[in-house]
Amino acid sequence: MVRVAVLGASGYIGGELLRLLLQHPEAELVAATSRTHAGEYVFRVHPNLRGTTELKFSSFDGGGLAGSADLAFAALPHGESVKAVPQLADAGLKVIDLSADFRLSDSRMYPVWYGYDHPRPDLLEKFVLSIPEINRDKVKGASLVSSPGCTAITAILALAPLLKDKSLGVDRDHIVVDAKVGSSGAGGKPSLSTHFSERFNVVRPYKPAGHRHSAEIEQVLASLSGERVAVSMSAHAVNMVRGILSTSHLFVSPPPKPIDVWKAYRAMYSGSYFVRMVRDKQGPFRLPDPKLVIGSNFCDVGFEIEERTGRLVALSATDNLVKGAAGNAVQSMNLMLGLDEKTGLTMAPLHPV
Ligand SMILES: NC(=O)c1ccc[n+]([C@@H]2O[C@H](COP(=O)([O-])OP(=O)(O)OC[C@H]3O[C@@H](n4cnc5c(N)ncnc54)[C@H](OP(=O)(O)O)[C@@H]3O)[C@@H](O)[C@H]2O)c1
């Protein structure tokens, strides 16, 4: 049994981590930290967990956790994680951080994308950005792991094989990612734009250009292809609570044959349980659809080719709280501990939802 703690446990990602860890056969949940709910039962904030735990939230105490936990998940806002995580990492705990604070390998990128100077560039070098389907072996040997942003991992899983396989000839300077995101992607803290009357029924562009997750996507794709990659991303808030649909447009001249695109995906994902290829010829569910992955750690991936314009459309769908965050983090923990990466994560998606 590994003793695990969750920091920022009152938030949406924290709650999802608790849900997964409470039914994980190899994890013992020893602490769930919260500033505002310390002393309260976890199920008061996460009512779905009533009857599954009698744990109470506690205040963050880095020194205390060093003695009582083996591994900590940090689900804090970016800019806050970078204050708490070093205390745990320096004390020798294994850490999985879900914020952006340890995702970018180059500290010079933090002022550019996040507006602050990274205080611990030495730690950045030690963190592995974990996407098990892409860098499983690196995650296995790591003690410090970060998990990508939800729109980033969703887009990356559709794009990575197409950039890795150079024989496809994808134009690396013109990759366009269009993401549709459910409301839980913005976290649990209410604001005017997340207020029901304002958020319900929207298809609202909230970051048509300059989305921060472009940096992570470019970092991963460049390391796979060995060359600079330029990603242009637009994000829209849509009328879902959970879920992301990423539609990526790539340009290839001459356009590839479907069999070659299949080969690229199979080469990367043939042993990856959590990536499902979806490209059916008939029925209503022919391509990835977020509605069909909700509650699960699956990422559904599919594609279409528009021969006339040389456009390759790569589609992917995740539950942003699971494969987009907590599920990917637990999958990473499994690898770090030498467990089967599927341990505690094989739940089927909900349908209908
Ligand atoms: N939502 C997603 O789909 C998603 C996906 C991937 C990654 N992430 C990342 O995961 C992290 C958590 O996201 P979330 O959606 O769970 O956000 P959230 O619902 O707002 O939860 C964040 C939690 O962090 C704690 N917190 C807030 N401000 C803090 C501060 N100044 N100092 C210490 N703790 C603070 C809060 O708990 P208390 O106030 O009770 O202390 C809060 O419950 C973020 O970095 C986010 O970018 C989110």
The ligand as an ORCA input file, in Angstrom:
! r2SCAN-3c Opt
* xyz 0 1
  N     -10.460     21.531    -14.064
  C      -9.790     20.857    -14.999
  O     -10.389     20.292    -15.935
  C      -8.304     20.715    -14.919
  C      -7.670     19.787    -15.748
  C      -6.274     19.629    -15.689
  C      -5.536     20.388    -14.767
  N      -6.177     21.275    -13.960
  C      -5.369     22.021    -13.002
  O      -5.559     21.415    -11.722
  C      -5.461     22.419    -10.700
  C      -6.755     22.383     -9.865
  O      -7.833     22.691    -10.743
  P      -9.351     22.617    -10.291
  O     -10.141     22.643    -11.538
  O      -9.550     21.521     -9.305
  O      -9.510     24.022     -9.532
  P     -10.465     24.372     -8.297
  O     -11.716     23.590     -8.393
  O     -10.533     25.848     -8.245
  O      -9.634     23.828     -7.043
  C      -8.396     24.351     -6.613
  C      -8.261     24.109     -5.128
  O      -7.031     24.665     -4.698
  C      -7.219     25.332     -3.463
  N      -6.694     26.705     -3.557
  C      -7.202     27.725     -4.234
  N      -6.443     28.830     -4.095
  C      -5.446     28.466     -3.306
  C      -4.356     29.160     -2.770
  N      -4.146     30.466     -3.022
  N      -3.509     28.494     -1.976
  C      -3.723     27.188     -1.707
  N      -4.770     26.480     -2.170
  C      -5.615     27.116     -2.964
  C      -8.690     25.491     -3.217
  O      -9.017     24.825     -2.027
  P      -9.200     25.618     -0.639
  O      -9.662     27.028     -0.962
  O     -10.235     24.806      0.048
  O      -7.879     25.577     -0.003
  C      -9.370     24.823     -4.380
  O     -10.346     23.897     -3.978
  C      -5.236     23.758    -11.416
  O      -3.867     24.050    -11.450
  C      -5.750     23.471    -12.816
  O      -5.150     24.290    -13.795
  C      -7.539     21.454    -14.007
*
